[in-house]
Amino acid sequence: MTDPAQDLSHPSHEALDLCFTRPDLLRDLLGQLLKDFKTAQVPLDLDVQERYSFEALRDFVQMNLEAHLDANGSLKNLLNRVDLTEKQVKRAIPNQLGQHLRVLSELIIKRELQKVVIRHWYRSQAQPEE
């Protein structure tokens, strides 16, 4: 049986829709992406004020990954920073990572979304009830 925390390829549509319809989650997702890409030294010039759809954000991330690889960059630091395991990547992309940057972009966004949603959930649990 697959551990849901390990399988990022099929999150519920509700989870994705929630992020892209709630400005606070989308803002935090964009901030998390910017932070992790910067730390991994992979250029990503997102506009945190933009209302991205999942598809538009995926395409933007993919374009940036392609440009980074074309400049002889590596994705190893980014994958470590985003916290994608080798198992997760190999399950979604069994071979030739560079040819599957669209799928990798989706995995990155979904993993970053997990971080943001978990953080929001813990914040809401820590607030005292009125």
N, C-alpha and C positions, 0 to 999 in steps of 0.2 A: 504494500500500500504506500502511496506517495504522501510524504509529509507536505501539507498545504503551505507551510512556511518556506519550503524548498522549491515549490512549483510556482514560479512567477509568470508562466506562460498563459495561464487561464484565470486571471482574477475575475471576479464577478463584474458584470457591466455596471451594476449599481455602485460599486466602489469607484470605478473610473468616472462615472457620471457625477458622483458626489464631489469629487475633487474639482472637476472642471466647471461645476455650477456654483460652488462655494468659493467666493473670492478669498477668504482667509486660507483655505487649503491650497488653492492654486498659487497664491502669493508665497506661502511657505514651501511649496514644491519647487517653484522657480528659484527661491533663495537657496534651497538645499542643493539643487542642481548646480547653481553658480558656485557655491562654496566648494562642493566636491570636485568640480571640474578645475577650479582655480588651484586647489590644493594638489591635484594630480598634474598640474601644468598642462592642461588641455584647454585651448581657447574655446570659450562659449560666450557669445555676446547676446544674452537674452534681455528683453525689455520686461522688467517685473511688473510694469503697468499694463502690459498687453494681456488680452483675454484669449489665451491660446485654447484651441480644441486639442484633444489628445493627438489627432492625426497631424495637425500643424506642428505641435511640439515635437512629435516623433520625427517628422521630416526635417525640422530644424536641427535637432540633435544629430540625426544621420548625416546631414550636410556637413556639420562641424567635425564629426568623426572622420568622414571621408577626407576633408581638407587636412586634418591632423595627420592621417596616415600618408597622404600624398606628400606631406612635408617630412616624411620619414620619422614621424612620431610613433610612439608606442602607446598601447592601451592598457598595459599591465598595471600601471599605477592607478589609472582610473577605475579599473575593475576592482582592484583592492580597496580603493577609497569608497566606492559605491557599495562595496560589500556583496558583490556577486561571487558566489562560489564557483569553482571549476565545474562542479557537478551541475549546477544550474545552467551554466553557459553551454556545456557539452550536451545537456539534454535538449536544449533549444536549438543549438547550432553544432551538429555533430562533426562538421569539417569546414575548413576554409573560412575562418572568422571574418576576414576582410570582404568576402562576397555576401555576407549576411548582416550588413550593418543596420538594415532596417529592423531586423529581429533583435539585434543587440540594443538598438536605441529603445525599443519597446521594453526590453528587460531592465534597462537602466532607469527609465521613467517609472516603471512599476515598482522597482525596488526602492527608489527614492520616495515614491508615494507611500509605500509601507512605512517607512521611517516617519514621515510626516503624520500619517493617520495614527500611528502608535503614540507619537508625542502628544497629539491632540487628545487622544483617549486618556493618557495618563494625567494630563493637565486637568481634564474634566473630572477625573476620579479624585484628584487631590483637593479640589475645591470643596469647602464645607457646604453642606446643604443648608438652605435658609429655612 
